[in-house]
Amino acid sequence: MNPYEILKIPLDADDRIIKQAYLQQVKQYPPEREPEQFKCIKEAYDMIKDEYSRLNYHLFNEPGIAFEDWLNQAVNIKPAEQFSFEQFEQLLWVAVDNPAFLDKITACPK
């Protein structure tokens, strides 16, 4: 399931655009009349509703990106040059919630 396709929004959509698209889809497919479609829309929204959720989706669920490939790239970058402080902080929060990520990071050569 690609939440961006379900909500009909671009990949660079921000919180406001995502929420507007979600509300528009809910109006079109209300839960009382279209319960299955609404469930799909709600799941898509929950996957990308805020920056943390989007980061988690892009790091671990996005089709075509293997976790191993992403990790190998992440180990070789300098965070201060590639990420803003906020993005780096979000990355650390994702790491805390994903034990597999922490295991991979601690296994990386220093």
C-alpha positions in Angstrom: 0.0 0.0 0.0 1.4 3.4 -1.0 -0.2 6.0 1.3 0.7 8.8 -1.1 -1.3 7.2 -4.0 -4.3 6.4 -1.8 -4.5 10.0 -0.5 -3.6 11.3 -4.0 -0.8 13.6 -2.8 2.8 14.2 -3.9 5.8 12.7 -2.0 6.8 16.1 -0.7 3.4 16.9 0.9 3.6 18.5 4.3 1.3 17.9 7.3 -1.3 20.5 6.2 -1.6 19.0 2.7 -1.8 15.5 4.0 -4.5 16.3 6.5 -6.5 18.2 3.8 -6.3 15.2 1.4 -7.3 12.9 4.2 -10.4 15.0 5.1 -11.3 15.3 1.5 -11.1 11.5 1.0 -13.2 10.9 4.2 -15.9 13.2 2.8 -15.9 11.2 -0.4 -15.8 7.8 1.3 -17.5 8.2 4.7 -17.2 5.2 7.1 -20.9 4.7 7.3 -21.2 4.2 3.5 -17.8 2.9 2.5 -16.3 1.1 5.5 -13.6 -0.8 3.6 -12.4 2.3 1.6 -12.5 4.4 4.8 -10.3 1.9 6.6 -7.8 2.0 3.8 -7.7 5.8 3.8 -7.3 5.9 7.6 -4.4 3.5 7.5 -2.7 5.5 4.7 -3.2 8.7 6.7 -1.8 7.1 9.9 1.3 6.0 8.0 2.3 9.6 7.0 0.3 12.0 9.2 3.3 13.7 10.8 7.0 14.0 10.2 7.9 11.1 12.5 5.4 8.8 10.8 6.6 9.8 7.4 10.2 9.3 8.3 9.4 5.9 9.7 7.5 5.0 6.6 10.3 6.1 4.2 13.0 4.4 6.2 11.4 1.0 6.8 8.3 0.6 4.5 8.9 2.3 1.3 9.0 -0.1 -1.7 12.3 -0.3 -3.5 14.5 0.7 -0.6 16.1 -2.2 1.2 17.0 -1.5 4.9 20.5 -2.8 4.4 21.1 -0.4 1.5 19.8 2.5 3.5 21.9 1.6 6.5 25.1 1.3 4.4 24.5 4.8 3.0 23.6 6.2 6.4 26.8 5.0 8.0 28.9 6.8 5.5 27.3 10.2 5.7 28.2 13.1 8.0 24.9 14.0 9.7 25.8 17.7 10.1 26.3 18.0 6.4 23.3 16.0 5.2 20.6 16.6 7.8 19.2 19.5 9.7 19.2 19.1 13.5 15.5 18.3 13.5 15.9 15.6 10.8 18.8 14.0 12.7 16.8 14.1 15.9 13.9 12.4 14.2 16.2 9.7 12.8 17.4 9.0 16.4 13.8 8.7 17.6 13.1 6.2 14.9 16.2 4.3 15.9 15.0 4.1 19.5 11.7 2.6 18.5 13.4 0.0 16.2 15.6 -2.5 18.0 16.8 -4.0 14.6 18.0 -0.6 13.6 20.0 -0.2 16.9 21.5 -3.7 16.4 22.7 -2.7 12.9 24.1 0.6 14.1 26.0 -0.9 17.0 27.5 -3.6 14.6 28.9 -0.9 12.3 32.7 -0.3 12.3 33.7 2.9 14.0 
